[in-house]
Amino acid sequence: MDMTPAMHRDALAAATLRDPRWLDVQAHNASADGRFWFGVATTGVFCRPGCGARTPRPENVRFFTSIDAAKSAGFRACKRCRPEGLSDAQANRVLVEAACQRIDAAEREPTLAELSADADMSPFHFQRMFKAVLGISPKQYATTRRQQRVRDGLNGGRDVTTALHDAGFGSASRFHAEAKSQLGMTAQRYRDGGVGERIRYALGDSSLGRVLIAETDRGLCTILFGDDDDELVADLHARFARAECISDDAALATHLADVIALVDDPAHAVDLPLDIRGTAFQQKVWAELRRIPAGETVSYSELATRVGVPDAARAIAGACAANPLAVAIPCHRVVRADGALSGYRWGVQRKEILLQREGARSPRD
């Protein structure tokens, strides 16, 4: 029987709904920008995942792994999200990196007004943007850098007074007061996409489909589920666009076996070395996710409260969607407030299976 237009439309919608990238489109997930692009058949435009335009109907969505592929398919660039240039998130990271470089090089700490003027933004919006990217304010960043300069000076053989003065502290009391105000926060080097790094990866079969793991010298940096090896490798390259990614099944055989075992039994503790990368806010969320015991679930709002941002359930959902380490960071244990399953980067069906294997209880129970 020939397929009717309605049957064809339903088939296209079903294919989109099964694709884990659809969750990023629904969530307008800017952290997925650069990993893929999507076209909308009814408008003829292609967009970034984080585009703020109204979410299209799933039967009208076409996914692409490159801008050239989208153009070759006849789509033109969206004028709203400008997918051929820097996304808003990428542009913000450039502005924050420039501000960090100015703070690092300055003998006198730049004021918020000076930093915001450099970015051509109001102080309020600049501070909010800076904190969204790094998870800390410009003031906190400058404090951390001064603390680091003191440590570097002392390690270099300088006396305490000279080290404090060279770092920009007028007195020892100010140094100690600011050290307490950091609440244990350490300075983190602003990452530039993995330039100069060598990342090894391996692929294998799991009970939830194909799995890709990738490792730096510090540990596993990526665990991905999928159905197509080429798409998984393309996802890895998009995440580390400036790194050298090398297939090395032999070197990663043990870790791959451990990950596959964890997929089969997610309640079983496996001591995997992890290289967890993300903003300070994302890392805070991911650390809290790792504290959720197997067999338990929490809602997005409850997780937001645990992290200390009770009104930021949407930001929590974004951090969960940006999780690069499936199963090792158990974002599948976060559900809706009514206990129903919500989005999962690698498909709701996989999320349901993982929770069933753990015997998970709803947060309502």
C-alpha positions in Angstrom: 0.0 0.0 0.0 1.3 3.4 -1.0 2.0 5.8 1.9 -0.5 8.6 2.2 0.6 12.1 3.0 -0.7 11.7 6.6 1.2 8.5 7.0 4.4 10.1 5.6 4.0 13.0 8.0 3.5 10.7 11.0 6.6 8.7 10.0 8.7 11.8 9.9 7.4 13.0 13.3 8.1 9.6 14.8 11.7 9.6 13.5 12.3 13.0 15.0 10.8 12.1 18.3 13.1 9.1 18.5 16.2 11.3 17.9 17.9 12.5 21.1 18.7 15.8 19.4 15.0 16.6 19.5 15.3 17.2 23.2 17.9 19.9 22.6 15.6 21.6 20.1 12.7 21.5 22.5 14.8 22.9 25.3 16.4 25.5 23.1 19.7 24.1 24.6 22.4 26.5 23.7 25.1 24.2 25.1 24.4 21.9 22.1 25.2 24.7 19.6 27.9 23.5 17.2 27.2 19.8 17.7 24.4 19.8 15.1 22.0 22.1 13.2 18.3 21.5 12.3 16.3 22.7 9.4 12.5 23.5 9.3 10.9 22.3 6.2 8.0 24.7 6.3 10.2 27.8 6.5 13.2 26.6 4.6 15.7 27.9 7.3 18.2 26.1 9.4 19.0 27.0 13.0 21.2 26.2 16.0 19.7 24.0 18.8 19.6 27.1 21.1 17.5 29.2 18.6 14.9 31.2 20.5 12.3 30.8 17.8 9.1 28.9 18.4 9.7 25.1 18.5 8.7 23.6 15.1 6.5 20.6 14.7 8.6 17.4 14.8 7.5 16.3 11.3 9.0 19.4 9.8 12.5 19.0 11.4 15.5 17.8 9.6 18.9 17.3 11.4 22.3 18.0 10.0 25.8 17.5 11.3 27.3 20.5 9.4 26.3 23.9 8.0 27.3 22.7 4.5 25.0 19.7 4.8 22.1 22.0 5.7 22.8 24.4 2.8 23.2 21.5 0.4 19.7 20.3 1.4 18.4 23.7 0.3 18.0 25.4 3.7 19.1 29.0 4.4 20.5 30.4 7.6 18.0 31.7 10.3 18.3 35.4 10.7 17.4 35.1 14.4 20.1 32.7 15.7 22.6 33.4 12.9 23.9 29.8 12.8 26.9 30.6 10.5 28.5 32.9 13.1 29.1 32.8 16.8 26.1 31.9 18.9 25.1 34.2 21.7 26.6 31.6 24.1 29.9 31.5 22.2 30.0 35.3 21.9 29.5 35.6 25.6 32.4 33.2 26.3 34.6 35.4 24.1 33.6 38.5 26.1 34.2 36.6 29.4 37.6 35.3 28.3 38.6 38.9 27.3 37.5 40.2 30.7 39.5 37.4 32.5 42.6 38.2 30.5 42.2 41.9 31.5 41.8 40.9 35.2 44.8 38.6 35.0 47.1 41.3 33.4 46.0 44.3 35.5 48.1 45.6 38.4 44.9 47.2 39.8 41.7 45.2 39.7 39.4 46.6 37.0 36.0 47.7 38.2 32.8 46.2 37.1 32.0 49.4 35.3 35.3 49.2 33.3 34.8 45.6 32.4 31.2 46.1 31.3 32.2 49.1 29.2 34.8 47.0 27.4 32.0 44.6 26.5 29.6 47.4 25.6 27.1 46.2 28.2 25.5 47.6 31.3 27.2 46.5 34.6 24.1 44.5 35.6 23.9 42.6 32.3 27.6 42.0 32.1 27.8 40.6 35.7 24.8 38.3 35.0 26.4 37.1 31.7 29.8 36.6 33.3 28.3 34.5 36.1 26.2 32.5 33.7 29.4 31.5 31.8 31.8 30.9 34.7 29.5 30.3 37.6 31.2 33.1 39.6 31.2 36.9 39.5 34.0 39.1 38.1 34.8 40.0 41.7 35.1 36.4 42.8 37.2 35.6 39.7 39.6 38.5 40.5 39.8 37.4 44.2 40.7 33.9 43.1 43.4 35.2 40.8 44.9 37.4 43.5 44.9 34.4 45.9 46.7 32.4 43.2 49.3 35.1 42.6 50.0 35.1 46.4 50.6 31.3 46.3 52.8 31.7 43.2 54.8 34.4 44.9 55.3 32.4 48.1 56.3 29.3 46.1 58.8 31.4 44.2 60.6 32.3 47.5 59.1 35.8 48.1 58.4 36.9 51.7 54.7 37.2 52.7 54.6 41.0 52.6 56.1 41.2 49.1 53.9 38.4 47.8 50.7 40.1 49.2 51.7 43.5 47.8 52.6 42.1 44.3 49.3 40.3 44.2 47.4 43.5 44.8 46.5 43.1 48.5 47.0 46.2 50.7 47.2 44.2 53.9 47.4 40.6 55.2 44.0 41.0 56.9 42.4 41.7 53.5 44.0 38.6 52.0 42.6 36.4 54.8 39.2 38.0 54.6 38.9 37.4 50.9 40.2 33.9 51.3 37.3 33.1 53.6 34.8 34.7 51.3 35.7 32.2 48.5 33.8 29.4 50.2 36.4 26.9 49.0 36.1 27.9 45.3 39.3 27.4 43.3 40.4 29.2 40.2 39.8 27.3 36.9 41.5 27.9 33.7 39.1 29.0 31.0 39.0 26.2 28.5 39.3 26.8 24.8 37.7 23.7 23.3 40.5 21.2 23.9 43.2 22.8 21.7 46.4 20.8 21.7 44.8 17.8 23.5 44.8 14.2 22.4 41.6 12.4 23.1 41.3 8.6 22.7 37.9 7.0 22.0 36.3 3.6 21.6 33.0 2.3 20.5 31.1 -0.8 21.6 27.7 -2.5 21.9 25.6 -2.2 25.1 22.1 -3.3 26.0 21.0 0.3 25.2 22.6 0.5 21.8 26.0 1.7 20.7 28.1 3.5 23.2 31.1 5.7 22.7 33.6 6.5 25.5 36.4 9.1 25.2 39.4 9.7 27.5 41.9 12.4 28.2 45.1 11.9 30.3 42.9 12.8 33.3 40.1 10.4 32.8 36.9 9.7 30.8 35.5 13.0 29.4 32.6 11.6 27.4 30.2 8.7 27.5 27.5 8.8 24.7 24.7 6.5 23.6 23.5 6.3 20.0 22.5 4.1 17.1 25.1 5.2 14.5 28.8 5.2 15.0 29.4 8.0 12.5 27.0 10.3 14.4 28.6 9.4 17.8 32.1 10.2 16.5 30.8 13.4 14.9 29.3 14.4 18.3 32.7 13.8 19.9 34.5 15.9 17.3 32.0 18.7 17.8 32.5 18.7 21.6 36.3 18.9 21.2 36.6 20.6 17.9 40.2 21.7 18.4 41.5 18.4 19.9 43.1 15.4 18.2 40.6 12.5 18.5 42.1 9.1 18.0 40.3 5.7 17.9 42.0 3.4 20.4 39.9 0.4 21.2 42.7 -1.6 22.7 43.8 1.0 25.2 40.2 1.7 26.3 39.0 -1.9 26.4 38.8 -2.1 30.2 37.0 1.2 30.7 34.6 0.3 27.9 33.8 -3.0 29.6 33.2 -1.1 32.9 30.9 1.4 31.2 28.9 -1.4 29.5 28.6 -3.2 32.8 27.4 0.0 34.4 24.7 0.3 31.7 23.5 -3.2 32.5 23.6 -2.6 36.2 23.5 1.2 36.9 23.2 0.5 40.6 26.6 -1.2 40.7 29.4 1.2 41.8 32.2 1.4 39.3 35.3 3.5 40.1 35.8 5.3 36.7 38.4 8.0 36.4 36.5 11.1 35.1 37.6 14.3 33.5 34.4 16.4 34.2 34.3 19.6 32.2 31.7 22.4 32.3 30.9 25.7 33.8 31.1 26.1 37.6 27.3 25.9 37.7 27.1 22.7 35.6 29.8 21.1 37.7 27.8 21.9 40.9 24.7 20.3 39.4 26.6 17.3 38.2 28.2 16.8 41.6 24.8 16.8 43.2 23.5 14.3 40.6 26.3 11.9 41.6 25.0 12.1 45.2 21.6 10.7 44.2 21.6 7.0 45.3 20.6 4.3 42.7 17.0 3.5 43.0 16.0 7.0 43.9 14.8 10.0 41.8 14.5 13.7 42.4 12.5 16.4 40.6 14.1 19.3 38.8 12.8 21.7 41.4 14.1 19.6 44.3 17.5 19.3 42.6 17.5 23.1 42.2 16.9 23.5 45.9 19.7 21.1 46.8 22.1 23.1 44.5 21.0 26.3 46.2 19.1 27.9 43.3 15.4 27.0 44.1 14.0 29.2 41.4 16.3 27.9 38.6 14.6 24.6 37.7 15.0 25.4 34.0 18.7 26.1 34.4 19.0 22.7 36.2 17.3 21.0 33.3 19.8 22.7 30.9 22.7 21.4 33.0 21.3 17.9 33.0 20.9 18.1 29.2 24.5 19.2 28.8 25.8 16.2 30.8 28.6 14.7 28.7 29.0 11.5 30.8 25.9 9.3 30.5 25.3 6.9 33.4 28.5 8.0 35.2 26.7 11.3 36.0 23.2 9.9 36.5 21.0 12.6 35.1 18.5 9.9 34.3 17.5 10.0 38.0 15.9 13.4 37.6 12.2 13.4 36.7 9.2 15.8 36.7 7.6 16.9 39.9 4.6 14.5 39.3 7.0 11.6 38.9 6.6 11.3 35.2 9.6 10.9 32.9 10.8 14.0 31.1 13.5 14.5 28.5 16.7 12.6 28.4 19.5 13.5 26.1 19.8 9.9 24.9 16.1 9.1 24.6 13.3 8.7 27.2 13.2 5.0 26.5 16.8 4.5 27.6 16.0 6.6 30.7 13.0 4.4 31.5 15.1 1.2 31.1 17.9 2.6 33.4 15.4 3.5 36.1 13.7 0.1 35.9 17.0 -1.6 36.3 17.6 0.4 39.4 14.1 -0.2 40.8 13.8 3.6 41.1 11.1 5.2 43.2 9.2 8.3 42.3 9.9 11.4 44.4 6.2 11.2 45.3 6.7 7.8 47.0 
